[in-house]
Amino acid sequence: MENVKYRGEPSDIQFSMAIGYWGDVQVELIRPNNDAPSMFKDWREKGLQASSICVWWLTISTMPAR
């Protein structure tokens, strides 16, 4: 990736990524490959091993009316 910035500073982050599906659920696995400034490095320095996030994508036709 080019022109990556983390917290406003240039970062040479390198990572491996795999994307797959479990039914309708998209699953992403991301592994940092270096110690460049990144949220991954910050997590490791805090002793965290992993992070998870859930995101739901809705199409206009499935969004509830307001």
N, C-alpha and C positions, 0 to 999 in steps of 0.2 A: 504494500500500500504506500502511496505517496502523500506527502503533505499532511501527515497525521500530527495532531496536537493533543496533548493531555494537560489539562489545567493551564491552557494558554501557551505552553512550551512545546517545541518540536519533540517528537518521540519516534524512535525507530522500532516500534512494536512489531514483532513477528509472532504469528500464531498459526496453529493448525485448527481447521474447523470442519465438522461433519454435520450435515443436515439430513434428516430423515423424517418419515411420517409414521405415526402410530394411529391408524385410522385417519381421522380428520385433524389430529394433533401434530403440529410441527415440532420436532425435537432437534435442538442444536447442542452440539458438544464443542466446546472451545478450549484449547490448551495453549497457553503462552509458551513460546519457544526461547525467549530471552528475558533479560532483566531490565528492559527499557521501561521508562516511566509509563505506567498504565494502571487502570483500576485493578487489574490482576495482581500486579506487584504490590499495590497498597494492601489488598486482601491478605496476601501471603505474609507481609510484614506484621499484620495484625493477628497472625496465627490462624486465619480462616482457610479452609480447604476447598470450599466450593460455594457457588452461589446458584440460586434458582430464581426464575421469574416466570410468571404466567401471563400471557397476553391473549386476549380474545379479539379476533377480527370479525367484524360484522359487516355484511353488505347492506346497502340502503334498504333493500326489501325485508331484511330481518331486524332492522332497528325498530325499537318500540316508538310508537307515536307519542308526541309531546303535547 
